[in-house]
Amino acid sequence: MGITAQFLKFALLGAEWVMYLLVACSILSFSVIIERALFFLKLRGDFGSFTKELTERLNSSDSLEKTAAWCAGHQMLEANVAAVGLERSKDGHKAMENTMNATIIASRTKLDKGLTVLGTLGNNTPFIGLFGTVIGIIQAFNALSSNNASGPEVVMASISEALVATAVGLMVAIPAVIAFNVLSRAVKTKIANSETIARIVLSYNSDVEKKI
């Protein structure tokens, strides 16, 4: 038995398992989307207002320890970066810079969590659905060739059912792609904002060291 016959035998087993696989992919996709949405909601905050007040506090008579404690009271990633940097102010400019950079890098891993899953599902579920459709079409034409009494209506009905797999694959992929793009943008924004805050803190520390 040739390889083509082997694949035909496999295809005739049916494509129902493809639908179950797409349902599992859909559950996984929405689980990741919901988890990421809740994660980013915890990190939300008014970056403009925070930056303005941080600058005012740095330029005021408040101690760095007090400013660091104020930053630590926020859930924003940008505030956490500022807090760890200010806490190392006594150790010198380089220590502050290294600590804040390390915090940003470590946070990047947490921010990127789940994006690989969404990207993979967005790119591949349409092909999984198409594979199910191809199997369905193979079954339809095999049934037609095996039973001369079957009319075109029977074949068309089978093909329309097979196309459902492609439609489901697209339904899974579209939300995953949208979520991937939105979350990727959110990650880039958080990282860029954190780097901006790090520069503000380091700039303030440089000015203080020059005055000493």
C-alpha atoms as an extended CHARMM CRD file, in Angstrom:
* protein
*
       212  EXT
         1         1  MET       CA              0.0000000000        0.0000000000        0.0000000000  PROA      1               0.0000000000
         2         2  GLY       CA              1.4720000000        3.3450000000       -1.1100000000  PROA      2               0.0000000000
         3         3  ILE       CA              1.8030000000        6.4480000000        0.9600000000  PROA      3               0.0000000000
         4         4  THR       CA             -1.1340000000        8.0840000000       -0.8620000000  PROA      4               0.0000000000
         5         5  ALA       CA             -3.3810000000        5.1650000000        0.0150000000  PROA      5               0.0000000000
         6         6  GLN       CA             -2.1940000000        5.3690000000        3.6000000000  PROA      6               0.0000000000
         7         7  PHE       CA             -3.1170000000        9.0440000000        3.7980000000  PROA      7               0.0000000000
         8         8  LEU       CA             -6.4880000000        8.3350000000        2.1590000000  PROA      8               0.0000000000
         9         9  LYS       CA             -7.1430000000        5.7000000000        4.8080000000  PROA      9               0.0000000000
        10        10  PHE       CA             -6.2690000000        8.2580000000        7.4850000000  PROA      10              0.0000000000
        11        11  ALA       CA             -8.4650000000       10.9450000000        5.8980000000  PROA      11              0.0000000000
        12        12  LEU       CA            -11.4540000000        8.6250000000        5.7380000000  PROA      12              0.0000000000
        13        13  LEU       CA            -11.3410000000        8.2840000000        9.5140000000  PROA      13              0.0000000000
        14        14  GLY       CA            -12.9460000000       11.7330000000        9.6170000000  PROA      14              0.0000000000
        15        15  ALA       CA            -12.0490000000       15.2850000000       10.5920000000  PROA      15              0.0000000000
        16        16  GLU       CA            -14.0850000000       15.5540000000       13.7720000000  PROA      16              0.0000000000
        17        17  TRP       CA            -10.8830000000       15.5000000000       15.8090000000  PROA      17              0.0000000000
        18        18  VAL       CA             -9.8160000000       18.6930000000       14.0090000000  PROA      18              0.0000000000
        19        19  MET       CA            -12.8830000000       20.4720000000       15.3830000000  PROA      19              0.0000000000
        20        20  TYR       CA            -12.0870000000       19.3080000000       18.9110000000  PROA      20              0.0000000000
        21        21  LEU       CA             -8.5150000000       20.5380000000       18.4410000000  PROA      21              0.0000000000
        22        22  LEU       CA             -9.7820000000       23.9500000000       17.3040000000  PROA      22              0.0000000000
        23        23  VAL       CA            -12.1150000000       24.1390000000       20.3020000000  PROA      23              0.0000000000
        24        24  ALA       CA             -9.1460000000       23.3940000000       22.5840000000  PROA      24              0.0000000000
        25        25  CYS       CA             -7.1080000000       26.0900000000       20.8050000000  PROA      25              0.0000000000
        26        26  SER       CA             -9.9570000000       28.5510000000       21.2760000000  PROA      26              0.0000000000
        27        27  ILE       CA            -10.1640000000       27.8200000000       25.0030000000  PROA      27              0.0000000000
        28        28  LEU       CA             -6.3960000000       28.2250000000       25.3320000000  PROA      28              0.0000000000
        29        29  SER       CA             -6.4330000000       31.4810000000       23.3690000000  PROA      29              0.0000000000
        30        30  PHE       CA             -9.1800000000       33.1130000000       25.4070000000  PROA      30              0.0000000000
        31        31  SER       CA             -7.6250000000       31.8970000000       28.6570000000  PROA      31              0.0000000000
        32        32  VAL       CA             -4.3790000000       33.6520000000       27.7460000000  PROA      32              0.0000000000
        33        33  ILE       CA             -6.2190000000       36.7970000000       26.6090000000  PROA      33              0.0000000000
        34        34  ILE       CA             -8.1970000000       37.0500000000       29.8480000000  PROA      34              0.0000000000
        35        35  GLU       CA             -5.1370000000       36.3820000000       32.0200000000  PROA      35              0.0000000000
        36        36  ARG       CA             -3.0850000000       39.0070000000       30.1570000000  PROA      36              0.0000000000
        37        37  ALA       CA             -5.9220000000       41.5390000000       30.3110000000  PROA      37              0.0000000000
        38        38  LEU       CA             -6.1630000000       41.1560000000       34.1000000000  PROA      38              0.0000000000
        39        39  PHE       CA             -2.3640000000       41.3680000000       34.3940000000  PROA      39              0.0000000000
        40        40  PHE       CA             -2.1220000000       44.6370000000       32.4830000000  PROA      40              0.0000000000
        41        41  LEU       CA             -5.1040000000       46.0930000000       34.3460000000  PROA      41              0.0000000000
        42        42  LYS       CA             -3.0990000000       45.7070000000       37.5620000000  PROA      42              0.0000000000
        43        43  LEU       CA             -0.2330000000       47.6800000000       36.0050000000  PROA      43              0.0000000000
        44        44  ARG       CA             -2.3210000000       50.5010000000       34.6170000000  PROA      44              0.0000000000
        45        45  GLY       CA             -1.8560000000       54.0690000000       35.7380000000  PROA      45              0.0000000000
        46        46  ASP       CA             -1.5510000000       57.6320000000       34.4810000000  PROA      46              0.0000000000
        47        47  PHE       CA              2.0210000000       57.7320000000       33.2450000000  PROA      47              0.0000000000
        48        48  GLY       CA              1.9150000000       61.4600000000       32.5190000000  PROA      48              0.0000000000
        49        49  SER       CA              0.7240000000       62.3630000000       36.0030000000  PROA      49              0.0000000000
        50        50  PHE       CA              3.1880000000       59.9860000000       37.6320000000  PROA      50              0.0000000000
        51        51  THR       CA              6.1220000000       61.4250000000       35.6760000000  PROA      51              0.0000000000
        52        52  LYS       CA              5.1110000000       64.9690000000       36.5570000000  PROA      52              0.0000000000
        53        53  GLU       CA              4.7490000000       64.2590000000       40.2740000000  PROA      53              0.0000000000
        54        54  LEU       CA              7.9710000000       62.2190000000       40.3730000000  PROA      54              0.0000000000
        55        55  THR       CA              9.8850000000       65.1110000000       38.8210000000  PROA      55              0.0000000000
        56        56  GLU       CA              8.3730000000       67.5270000000       41.3230000000  PROA      56              0.0000000000
        57        57  ARG       CA              9.2900000000       65.2750000000       44.2390000000  PROA      57              0.0000000000
        58        58  LEU       CA             12.8570000000       64.8480000000       42.9900000000  PROA      58              0.0000000000
        59        59  ASN       CA             13.2490000000       68.6100000000       42.7070000000  PROA      59              0.0000000000
        60        60  SER       CA             11.6590000000       69.2700000000       46.0840000000  PROA      60              0.0000000000
        61        61  SER       CA             13.1130000000       68.9150000000       49.5560000000  PROA      61              0.0000000000
        62        62  ASP       CA             11.6910000000       65.4040000000       49.9930000000  PROA      62              0.0000000000
        63        63  SER       CA             14.2640000000       62.7490000000       50.8430000000  PROA      63              0.0000000000
        64        64  LEU       CA             15.0220000000       60.0840000000       48.2560000000  PROA      64              0.0000000000
        65        65  GLU       CA             13.8790000000       57.4210000000       50.7110000000  PROA      65              0.0000000000
        66        66  LYS       CA             10.4950000000       59.0980000000       50.9610000000  PROA      66              0.0000000000
        67        67  THR       CA             10.2290000000       59.4260000000       47.1900000000  PROA      67              0.0000000000
        68        68  ALA       CA             11.2350000000       55.7800000000       46.7690000000  PROA      68              0.0000000000
        69        69  ALA       CA              8.5290000000       54.7380000000       49.2360000000  PROA      69              0.0000000000
        70        70  TRP       CA              5.9830000000       56.8170000000       47.3180000000  PROA      70              0.0000000000
        71        71  CYS       CA              6.9920000000       55.1100000000       44.0560000000  PROA      71              0.0000000000
        72        72  ALA       CA              6.7790000000       51.6790000000       45.6830000000  PROA      72              0.0000000000
        73        73  GLY       CA              3.1700000000       52.4230000000       46.6040000000  PROA      73              0.0000000000
        74        74  HSD       CA              2.2020000000       52.3190000000       42.9290000000  PROA      74              0.0000000000
        75        75  GLN       CA              1.5620000000       49.1290000000       40.9430000000  PROA      75              0.0000000000
        76        76  MET       CA              2.8660000000       50.5940000000       37.6950000000  PROA      76              0.0000000000
        77        77  LEU       CA              6.0280000000       49.0220000000       36.2990000000  PROA      77              0.0000000000
        78        78  GLU       CA              7.4360000000       52.5020000000       35.7410000000  PROA      78              0.0000000000
        79        79  ALA       CA              7.0050000000       53.2980000000       39.4340000000  PROA      79              0.0000000000
        80        80  ASN       CA              8.7280000000       50.0640000000       40.4360000000  PROA      80              0.0000000000
        81        81  VAL       CA             11.7040000000       50.9310000000       38.2350000000  PROA      81              0.0000000000
        82        82  ALA       CA             11.9860000000       54.3550000000       39.8550000000  PROA      82              0.0000000000
        83        83  ALA       CA             11.6740000000       52.8730000000       43.3380000000  PROA      83              0.0000000000
        84        84  VAL       CA             14.4720000000       50.3120000000       42.9390000000  PROA      84              0.0000000000
        85        85  GLY       CA             16.7060000000       52.9600000000       41.3840000000  PROA      85              0.0000000000
        86        86  LEU       CA             16.1700000000       55.4820000000       44.1580000000  PROA      86              0.0000000000
        87        87  GLU       CA             16.7390000000       52.8110000000       46.7960000000  PROA      87              0.0000000000
        88        88  ARG       CA             20.2510000000       52.3040000000       45.3680000000  PROA      88              0.0000000000
        89        89  SER       CA             21.0710000000       56.0350000000       45.2270000000  PROA      89              0.0000000000
        90        90  LYS       CA             23.6020000000       55.7350000000       48.0560000000  PROA      90              0.0000000000
        91        91  ASP       CA             25.5200000000       53.0880000000       46.0900000000  PROA      91              0.0000000000
        92        92  GLY       CA             26.2910000000       55.4070000000       43.2060000000  PROA      92              0.0000000000
        93        93  HSD       CA             25.1400000000       56.2190000000       39.7030000000  PROA      93              0.0000000000
        94        94  LYS       CA             26.2540000000       52.9190000000       38.1370000000  PROA      94              0.0000000000
        95        95  ALA       CA             24.4850000000       50.8300000000       40.7660000000  PROA      95              0.0000000000
        96        96  MET       CA             21.2520000000       52.7400000000       40.1590000000  PROA      96              0.0000000000
        97        97  GLU       CA             21.5340000000       52.2900000000       36.4090000000  PROA      97              0.0000000000
        98        98  ASN       CA             22.2920000000       48.5590000000       36.6080000000  PROA      98              0.0000000000
        99        99  THR       CA             19.4730000000       47.9310000000       39.0750000000  PROA      99              0.0000000000
       100       100  MET       CA             16.8740000000       49.7250000000       36.9780000000  PROA      100             0.0000000000
       101       101  ASN       CA             18.0370000000       48.0310000000       33.7730000000  PROA      101             0.0000000000
       102       102  ALA       CA             17.8750000000       44.6330000000       35.4600000000  PROA      102             0.0000000000
       103       103  THR       CA             14.3540000000       45.3790000000       36.6930000000  PROA      103             0.0000000000
       104       104  ILE       CA             13.2290000000       46.3370000000       33.1930000000  PROA      104             0.0000000000
       105       105  ILE       CA             14.7460000000       43.1820000000       31.6810000000  PROA      105             0.0000000000
       106       106  ALA       CA             13.1670000000       40.9520000000       34.3360000000  PROA      106             0.0000000000
       107       107  SER       CA              9.8070000000       42.6570000000       33.8520000000  PROA      107             0.0000000000
       108       108  ARG       CA             10.0240000000       42.1360000000       30.0830000000  PROA      108             0.0000000000
       109       109  THR       CA              9.7850000000       38.3840000000       30.6320000000  PROA      109             0.0000000000
       110       110  LYS       CA              6.5860000000       38.8040000000       32.6450000000  PROA      110             0.0000000000
       111       111  LEU       CA              5.1280000000       41.2460000000       30.1210000000  PROA      111             0.0000000000
       112       112  ASP       CA              5.8350000000       38.9200000000       27.1840000000  PROA      112             0.0000000000
       113       113  LYS       CA              4.2030000000       35.9200000000       28.8500000000  PROA      113             0.0000000000
       114       114  GLY       CA              1.5710000000       34.3550000000       26.6210000000  PROA      114             0.0000000000
       115       115  LEU       CA              2.4660000000       36.3240000000       23.4930000000  PROA      115             0.0000000000
       116       116  THR       CA              4.1870000000       33.3080000000       21.9130000000  PROA      116             0.0000000000
       117       117  VAL       CA              1.0370000000       31.2410000000       22.4530000000  PROA      117             0.0000000000
       118       118  LEU       CA             -1.1980000000       33.8910000000       20.8750000000  PROA      118             0.0000000000
       119       119  GLY       CA              1.1730000000       34.3790000000       17.9600000000  PROA      119             0.0000000000
       120       120  THR       CA              1.3610000000       30.6440000000       17.3250000000  PROA      120             0.0000000000
       121       121  LEU       CA             -2.4160000000       30.1970000000       17.4670000000  PROA      121             0.0000000000
       122       122  GLY       CA             -3.0400000000       33.2410000000       15.2880000000  PROA      122             0.0000000000
       123       123  ASN       CA             -0.6700000000       31.9730000000       12.6150000000  PROA      123             0.0000000000
       124       124  ASN       CA             -1.5600000000       28.2840000000       12.6320000000  PROA      124             0.0000000000
       125       125  THR       CA             -5.2330000000       27.7410000000       13.4980000000  PROA      125             0.0000000000
       126       126  PRO       CA             -6.3750000000       28.7970000000        9.9900000000  PROA      126             0.0000000000
       127       127  PHE       CA             -4.1640000000       26.0280000000        8.5780000000  PROA      127             0.0000000000
       128       128  ILE       CA             -5.5630000000       23.5290000000       11.0810000000  PROA      128             0.0000000000
       129       129  GLY       CA             -9.0500000000       24.4780000000        9.9470000000  PROA      129             0.0000000000
       130       130  LEU       CA             -8.0120000000       24.1990000000        6.2960000000  PROA      130             0.0000000000
       131       131  PHE       CA             -6.5950000000       20.7580000000        6.9950000000  PROA      131             0.0000000000
       132       132  GLY       CA             -9.9690000000       19.6970000000        8.3970000000  PROA      132             0.0000000000
       133       133  THR       CA            -11.6830000000       21.0720000000        5.2880000000  PROA      133             0.0000000000
       134       134  VAL       CA             -9.3400000000       19.1480000000        2.9890000000  PROA      134             0.0000000000
       135       135  ILE       CA            -10.0670000000       15.9230000000        4.8620000000  PROA      135             0.0000000000
       136       136  GLY       CA            -13.7950000000       16.5990000000        4.5650000000  PROA      136             0.0000000000
       137       137  ILE       CA            -13.5400000000       17.1910000000        0.8290000000  PROA      137             0.0000000000
       138       138  ILE       CA            -11.5380000000       13.9820000000        0.4130000000  PROA      138             0.0000000000
       139       139  GLN       CA            -14.2960000000       12.1050000000        2.2290000000  PROA      139             0.0000000000
       140       140  ALA       CA            -16.9880000000       13.7070000000        0.0630000000  PROA      140             0.0000000000
       141       141  PHE       CA            -15.3590000000       12.7820000000       -3.2410000000  PROA      141             0.0000000000
       142       142  ASN       CA            -14.4620000000        9.3230000000       -2.0130000000  PROA      142             0.0000000000
       143       143  ALA       CA            -18.1070000000        8.7590000000       -1.1100000000  PROA      143             0.0000000000
       144       144  LEU       CA            -19.1510000000        9.9880000000       -4.5650000000  PROA      144             0.0000000000
       145       145  SER       CA            -16.7240000000        7.6450000000       -6.3160000000  PROA      145             0.0000000000
       146       146  SER       CA            -17.8230000000        4.7060000000       -4.1870000000  PROA      146             0.0000000000
       147       147  ASN       CA            -21.5500000000        5.2470000000       -4.6670000000  PROA      147             0.0000000000
       148       148  ASN       CA            -22.7630000000        6.1920000000       -8.1040000000  PROA      148             0.0000000000
       149       149  ALA       CA            -26.2510000000        6.7680000000       -6.7190000000  PROA      149             0.0000000000
       150       150  SER       CA            -25.0470000000        9.8060000000       -4.7840000000  PROA      150             0.0000000000
       151       151  GLY       CA            -26.0080000000       13.0130000000       -6.5000000000  PROA      151             0.0000000000
       152       152  PRO       CA            -24.1570000000       16.3630000000       -6.4700000000  PROA      152             0.0000000000
       153       153  GLU       CA            -26.4400000000       17.5740000000       -3.6780000000  PROA      153             0.0000000000
       154       154  VAL       CA            -24.9380000000       15.0100000000       -1.3170000000  PROA      154             0.0000000000
       155       155  VAL       CA            -21.3970000000       16.0210000000       -2.2520000000  PROA      155             0.0000000000
       156       156  MET       CA            -22.1110000000       19.7330000000       -1.9000000000  PROA      156             0.0000000000
       157       157  ALA       CA            -23.6580000000       19.1520000000        1.5140000000  PROA      157             0.0000000000
       158       158  SER       CA            -20.5450000000       17.2640000000        2.6260000000  PROA      158             0.0000000000
       159       159  ILE       CA            -18.2580000000       20.0100000000        1.2980000000  PROA      159             0.0000000000
       160       160  SER       CA            -20.2570000000       22.7330000000        3.0500000000  PROA      160             0.0000000000
       161       161  GLU       CA            -19.8650000000       20.8270000000        6.3010000000  PROA      161             0.0000000000
       162       162  ALA       CA            -16.1340000000       20.4900000000        5.6520000000  PROA      162             0.0000000000
       163       163  LEU       CA            -15.7780000000       24.2550000000        5.1300000000  PROA      163             0.0000000000
       164       164  VAL       CA            -16.9970000000       24.7830000000        8.6880000000  PROA      164             0.0000000000
       165       165  ALA       CA            -13.5300000000       23.7250000000        9.8860000000  PROA      165             0.0000000000
       166       166  THR       CA            -11.9040000000       26.5920000000        7.9610000000  PROA      166             0.0000000000
       167       167  ALA       CA            -14.4460000000       29.0460000000        9.3440000000  PROA      167             0.0000000000
       168       168  VAL       CA            -13.8060000000       27.8730000000       12.9050000000  PROA      168             0.0000000000
       169       169  GLY       CA            -10.0670000000       28.1160000000       12.3600000000  PROA      169             0.0000000000
       170       170  LEU       CA            -10.4560000000       31.7470000000       11.3000000000  PROA      170             0.0000000000
       171       171  MET       CA            -12.7280000000       32.4490000000       14.2700000000  PROA      171             0.0000000000
       172       172  VAL       CA             -9.9910000000       31.2070000000       16.5940000000  PROA      172             0.0000000000
       173       173  ALA       CA             -7.1890000000       33.0150000000       14.7560000000  PROA      173             0.0000000000
       174       174  ILE       CA             -8.7160000000       36.5010000000       14.4500000000  PROA      174             0.0000000000
       175       175  PRO       CA             -9.0950000000       37.2280000000       18.2060000000  PROA      175             0.0000000000
       176       176  ALA       CA             -5.6500000000       35.7310000000       18.8450000000  PROA      176             0.0000000000
       177       177  VAL       CA             -4.0220000000       37.9980000000       16.2300000000  PROA      177             0.0000000000
       178       178  ILE       CA             -5.8330000000       41.0910000000       17.5100000000  PROA      178             0.0000000000
       179       179  ALA       CA             -4.8720000000       40.3160000000       21.1150000000  PROA      179             0.0000000000
       180       180  PHE       CA             -1.2630000000       39.6340000000       20.0870000000  PROA      180             0.0000000000
       181       181  ASN       CA             -0.9700000000       43.0100000000       18.3550000000  PROA      181             0.0000000000
       182       182  VAL       CA             -2.6260000000       44.9140000000       21.2110000000  PROA      182             0.0000000000
       183       183  LEU       CA             -0.5310000000       43.2210000000       23.8930000000  PROA      183             0.0000000000
       184       184  SER       CA              2.6950000000       43.6300000000       21.9240000000  PROA      184             0.0000000000
       185       185  ARG       CA              1.9830000000       47.3360000000       21.7050000000  PROA      185             0.0000000000
       186       186  ALA       CA              1.2680000000       47.4640000000       25.4410000000  PROA      186             0.0000000000
       187       187  VAL       CA              4.5760000000       45.7310000000       26.2030000000  PROA      187             0.0000000000
       188       188  LYS       CA              6.5410000000       48.1690000000       24.0200000000  PROA      188             0.0000000000
       189       189  THR       CA              4.8060000000       51.1270000000       25.6880000000  PROA      189             0.0000000000
       190       190  LYS       CA              5.5520000000       49.8300000000       29.1960000000  PROA      190             0.0000000000
       191       191  ILE       CA              9.2040000000       49.2020000000       28.3760000000  PROA      191             0.0000000000
       192       192  ALA       CA              9.6080000000       52.6100000000       26.7060000000  PROA      192             0.0000000000
       193       193  ASN       CA              7.9470000000       54.3770000000       29.6550000000  PROA      193             0.0000000000
       194       194  SER       CA             10.1410000000       52.4940000000       32.1320000000  PROA      194             0.0000000000
       195       195  GLU       CA             13.2880000000       53.4710000000       30.2400000000  PROA      195             0.0000000000
       196       196  THR       CA             12.1100000000       57.0940000000       30.2690000000  PROA      196             0.0000000000
       197       197  ILE       CA             11.6330000000       56.9960000000       34.0360000000  PROA      197             0.0000000000
       198       198  ALA       CA             15.0830000000       55.4350000000       34.4600000000  PROA      198             0.0000000000
       199       199  ARG       CA             16.6170000000       58.3100000000       32.4940000000  PROA      199             0.0000000000
       200       200  ILE       CA             14.7810000000       60.8760000000       34.6280000000  PROA      200             0.0000000000
       201       201  VAL       CA             16.0500000000       59.2920000000       37.8540000000  PROA      201             0.0000000000
       202       202  LEU       CA             19.5960000000       58.9720000000       36.5280000000  PROA      202             0.0000000000
       203       203  SER       CA             19.5660000000       62.5460000000       35.2520000000  PROA      203             0.0000000000
       204       204  TYR       CA             18.5080000000       63.7930000000       38.6800000000  PROA      204             0.0000000000
       205       205  ASN       CA             21.2210000000       61.7200000000       40.3440000000  PROA      205             0.0000000000
       206       206  SER       CA             23.8540000000       63.1110000000       37.9650000000  PROA      206             0.0000000000
       207       207  ASP       CA             22.8390000000       66.6500000000       38.8300000000  PROA      207             0.0000000000
       208       208  VAL       CA             23.0540000000       65.8630000000       42.5440000000  PROA      208             0.0000000000
       209       209  GLU       CA             26.5160000000       64.3300000000       42.1810000000  PROA      209             0.0000000000
       210       210  LYS       CA             27.7560000000       67.3890000000       40.3000000000  PROA      210             0.0000000000
       211       211  LYS       CA             26.6330000000       69.6620000000       43.1180000000  PROA      211             0.0000000000
       212       212  ILE       CA             28.4680000000       67.6120000000       45.7290000000  PROA      212             0.0000000000
